[in-house]
């Protein structure tokens, strides 16, 4: 390395342009073998694609699931509110009817 440096910069009449520029790999050395360009591509293309995928999953899967659960809860509340008549006799008759249906179901199964 020291000999090449002296040949290029130290001796009298040396061109002083550097060993790297005089080789066919000069552009690759000057560009750092395009490592920075590669990582720029990774950060721009790959990470952008991953971000777009995560955004799609968030909006189309997670948000739709949460909206569906909320809608189901609201519909269940509306149905339960329709059953709320305030009459104790109604509540007792519905409870006894459901209990009788359960006893019949279990009696038929066994």
C-alpha positions in Angstrom: 0.0 0.0 0.0 2.8 2.5 0.9 4.6 1.7 -2.4 1.5 2.4 -4.4 0.9 5.6 -2.6 4.4 6.7 -3.2 4.1 5.8 -6.9 0.9 7.8 -7.3 1.6 10.8 -5.0 5.2 10.8 -3.7 7.5 10.5 -6.7 8.3 13.4 -8.9 5.9 13.7 -11.9 3.4 11.3 -10.2 -0.2 11.8 -11.6 -1.6 12.3 -8.1 -5.0 10.9 -9.1 -5.0 7.8 -6.9 -4.7 4.1 -7.6 -8.5 3.4 -7.4 -9.3 5.7 -10.4 -6.8 3.9 -12.6 -8.4 0.5 -12.3 -11.5 -0.8 -14.0 -13.1 -1.1 -10.6 -12.7 2.7 -10.1 -16.4 3.5 -10.3 -17.3 0.6 -7.9 -14.6 1.8 -5.4 -15.8 5.4 -5.8 -19.4 4.4 -5.2 -18.5 2.2 -2.2 -19.7 -0.8 -4.2 -23.2 0.7 -4.1 -23.8 -0.3 -0.5 -25.5 2.9 0.3 -27.7 2.6 -2.8 -28.7 -0.9 -1.8 -29.7 0.1 1.7 -31.6 3.1 0.3 -33.5 0.7 -1.9 -34.2 -1.5 1.1 -35.5 1.4 3.1 -37.6 2.8 0.3 -39.0 -0.3 -1.4 -39.0 -3.1 1.1 -40.0 -1.2 4.2 -42.6 0.7 2.2 -44.1 -2.6 1.0 -44.1 -4.0 4.6 -45.8 -0.8 5.8 -48.4 -1.0 3.1 -49.1 -4.6 4.0 -49.5 -3.7 7.7 -51.8 -0.9 6.8 -53.9 -3.2 4.7 -54.2 -5.8 7.6 -55.1 -3.0 10.0 -57.8 -1.5 7.9 -59.3 -4.6 6.3 -58.9 -7.2 9.0 -58.5 -5.6 12.4 -60.9 -2.7 11.8 -63.5 -4.9 10.2 -63.3 -7.3 13.1 -63.7 -4.6 15.7 -66.6 -3.0 13.7 -68.3 -6.4 13.5 -68.0 -7.0 17.2 -69.4 -3.6 17.9 -72.3 -4.1 15.5 -73.1 -7.5 17.0 -73.1 -6.0 20.5 -75.4 -3.2 19.4 -77.8 -5.6 17.7 -77.8 -7.8 20.9 -78.6 -4.8 23.0 -81.5 -3.8 20.7 -82.9 -7.4 20.9 -82.5 -7.4 24.7 -84.2 -4.1 24.9 -87.2 -5.4 23.0 -87.6 -8.2 25.6 -87.5 -5.7 28.5 -91.3 -5.1 29.1 -91.0 -4.4 32.8 -93.5 -7.1 33.6 -92.4 -9.6 36.2 -95.0 -12.1 35.1 -93.5 -12.0 31.6 -90.0 -12.6 32.9 -91.2 -15.5 35.1 -93.1 -17.1 32.2 -90.1 -16.8 29.8 -87.8 -18.3 32.4 -90.1 -21.2 33.2 -90.6 -21.8 29.4 -86.9 -21.9 28.8 -86.4 -24.2 31.8 -89.1 -26.6 30.5 -87.6 -26.6 27.0 -84.2 -27.5 28.6 -85.7 -30.3 30.7 -87.4 -31.7 27.6 -84.3 -31.5 25.6 -82.2 -33.2 28.2 -85.0 -35.8 28.7 -85.1 -36.6 25.0 -81.3 -37.0 24.8 -81.0 -39.5 27.5 
